[in-house]
Amino acid sequence: METINSRLKNWASILDEKTREQAITTAKMPFIFPHLALMPDAHLGKGATVGSVIPTLGAIIPAAVGVDIGCGMIAVKTQYTDEQLPKDRKSLREEIERAIPLSAGKYNRKIVATAAPRIAALKALAETAGFDPGDYAKNWELQLGTLGSGNHFIEVSLDEDNNVWLFLHSGSRGVGNRIATKHIKVAQQVAKKYWIDLPDPDLAYLVEGTEEFDSYIRELRWAQHFALLNREEMMDRVIRQFTEWVGAEVQEIERINCHHMLNSVCWYLCSDDLVPHPPRCWY
């Protein structure tokens, strides 16, 4: 670990100069608390470095949180080992591709039975949050259970003991992207309104206690839950196709579903009753 300065620590063994400069700039923001931490995969991002943990006190930077709100991983450990699987693995890939829409802009043609209760839960959550996801994406319901593009993937993997895991990586899809994009612009408008001098427009922030901040957090939480349920829906479909492929029910030995911590931004909950302030993280 390298201490670049009192507000910036680095765990990356390879760090290019532009990434280092960007991190130094971000770490100078007055609400960074206690310090910014660069992870081993740190690289140049939009305003702030990707692959970093950026804890903040009393404010949040929407662009640093990112546009794929809630992006993360889900993995299911099965009862199988590699030797127990059929040799024709192409057919499994093709069936998964048929069950789960892939690439940017792709979505389901209809709402399937497993997705319906999850969509109902998201509608109720949005109503509680006081917004309509349809204002961001009219077909958001059909986006649930879709993978997306970029570094999103579906895998059948082996661990060090040769156990078979079903594994995928995805987030809040187009609706989450639009929620994030809107609030990034709001933060930039707030900075312009109050003549806030920023080293980079994408470091525009929202201050705790303002309506802009509260609105972002409410919709951020919704998009996170969408991402969580999106991964659940896709995993159910992967398990269904895998079950048909092996010809027997999958026994879930273990299931993990979490927002990953790369490029995370932590907002510290401010309260006179809490010392030190515990983190609340919106990954």
N, C-alpha and C positions, 0 to 999 in steps of 0.2 A: 504493500500500500504506500502511495506517495501523497504527502501533504503538500499540495500546490500552494495553498495559503490557508488562513484560519477559517475561511468559508468554503473551501473546496478541497475534497479528497478524491484520489484517483486509484481505482483498482484495475485499470486497463494497462496491460503490459505493452500494448501498441496503441499509441494515441497520436493522430496526425495534428499538425500545428493549428489548422483551422478549427478543429474540434476543441482543442485546448483553449483557444482564444474565445470561442463561443461560450464555453463553460465558465471561463473567468468573467465574461460579461454578465451572464445570467446570475452568477453567484454574488454580484454586486447589488442586485436588487434588494431594497431595504428590508423586505419581509422574508427573505430566505432565513430559515431557522431550523437547526443550528448551522447546518452546512449542506452544500450540494455534494452528492457522491456520484462519481463516474464509475459505471460497471465495466466488466471486461469487454463488452461489445460496444462501448460508447462510440458514436460517430455523429457526423454533422447532421443537424435536424433543422426544423423550421422554427427559428427564434431561439430554441433551446436544444441541447443535445439529445439525440435518441440514445437509449441505453443508459439512463441516469435516473437517480432518485432525487427529486427536487422538493424538499419539505418547505412549506410556507406557513407563516403565522399571520392570520387575519386577512389573507387575500389568496386568490387563486389565478393562475395563468391558463386560460382555456386552450391556447395553442400548444402549450407544453403538455397538457393532458393528452392532446392529440385528437384526431378526427375519427379514429376507430375506437370509440368509447367502449370499455369493457372487454377489449380484445383479450383472449386467453385460451386456455387449453382444457380439454376434457379427455380423460383416459379411463378405460375399463380393462382390468386384468381378468382374463378368462381362465378356464380350467385347462386350456390346451397348451401343448408344447409344439414346437415347429414340426417334429416328426409325425404328429397326429393330423396334420392338415392335408387336404387334397393337393395334388401336384399341379393341377390346372388352376393357376391363380389369376389368369387373365379374366376368366368369367366372373370372379368376385369383383374385380375392378370395374368391369362393364356394368354389373348390377348396381353397384354403389353409385356410379355415374348416372344411371337411370333414376335412382331414388332421390338423389340430392342435386339440385341445380348448382352448377359450377360457373365461375368467372363473374366479372363485374356486370351488373345490370340484369343478371338472370334471376328469376324468381319462380315460385310454384304456380302451376296453372289453376290449382284449387286448394282449399283448406282441407287437409286430411284429418282423420279422426284424432290422431295423437296430438296434432297442433291446436285443435279447437279449444281445449281447456286452458292451454298456455296463452292463447290469444285473448281469451276471456279474462284471465288474470292480469294481463298487460293493459287491457282496456280499463279495468277497475283501478289499476295503479295510476294510469294516466289521468283518470277522472279525479282521483284523490290529489294528484299533483297539480291539477288545474290547467291542463293543456290537452290539445288534440294532436296525437301523432300524425293524423291525416293531413294536418296543415304542412307537415314536412315532407311526407311521402304518402300519396293516396293509396298505394298498394302495399303499405308496410306489413299488413297481415300476411301477404303472400311472400314476403321476404323471410319470414320465420322458417327455419329449416333449410337455409341456403348458405353456401360456403363463402362465396366471394372470390377474390383474386389476390394478386400480390404474393405474400408469403403464407397465405392460408393453405392448409393441406389436410388430407385424410390419409392415415397410414395404418397398416397392420404391422406392429413392431414386436421385437423380441427384447427382453431384458437380459441381464448377465446370467440368469439362471435358465435361459431359453423359454421362459414363459411368454405366451402370446398376449399382447395388449392391443386393444383397438384405441386409436388415438387421433385426435383432430384439433385444429387450431383455427379459430374464427372469432368474430366480434359482433358488433351491432349493425353491420351492413349499411345500406344506403340511408336508412332513417337515422341511425346514429351519426353518420357523417354529416348529414344536413343539420342536425341539432348542434353538433360541435361547430360547424362553419358559421351558423347564425350567431352563436355566443362569442366566437372569436371576433366577429365584426362588431358586436355590441361593445366588447371590451375596448376595441380600437376607437369606437365612437365616444366612449366615456373619456378615454385619454385625450382625445381631441377637444371635447367639450370643456374639460377642466385644465387645458394647457399643460398636460403632463408630458414632460420630456422623456422619451424612451430611447434607449440605445438601439432598439429594433422594434418595429411595429408589432411583431409577433410575440413580444414580451408584454403586451397590453394585459392588464389584470383587472379583476373585479374585487371590490373590497367587501369584506364580511359586514353584514348589517344593512346592505343596500338591496333594493328590489332586484337589481340586475344580478347580484350574487345569488340571492335566494332562488330566483327563477332558473339560473344555470344549474344549481345543485339539485333542484327538484327534477329537472329534465335529464340531468346527468345520471341520477340514480335510476330513473326509468330506463335509460339506454343501457346501463349496466345490467339491469335485470333482463332486458331483451336479449342481450348477448349471452347471458347465462342460460336462458331458456332456449335460445337458438342452438347452442351447443348440445343441450339435452335432446332437443328434437332431432338433430342430425345423428346423434349417437344412437338413439332408438332405431333410426332407419338403418344405420350401419350394422347394428346388432341383428336386425331382421334379415338383412341380406347375408350376413355372415352365417346365421343360423341355417338358412336355406342351403348355403354352400357346403357346410360341413355335415348337414343332415341331422343335427341334434341341437337342443336348446343350449344357449350360452349361460353358464353359471358365472355371475358377477362376483369374483373374489374380492374385488376392490374397485371403487369408482372415485375419481377425483375430478372436480370441475371448479376451476378458479380463474379469475382475471390474473394475467401474469404481471409481474412487477417491473418489467422493463419500461423505461421512459415513464415512470410513475411520478405523480405529483401528490404530495401529502399536504392536506390543510390541517393545521393544528387547531383543535377545538378550544376556543378561548373561554375560560371561566375562572372567576375568582376562587371557586371551590376546588379547582383542580391544579395542583402544583406537584411536579411539573406538568405542563400541558400535554395530555396524551395525543397521539396522532390519530386522525381520521383520514383514511386514504381513499382517494377516488381514482382507481386504476383505469 
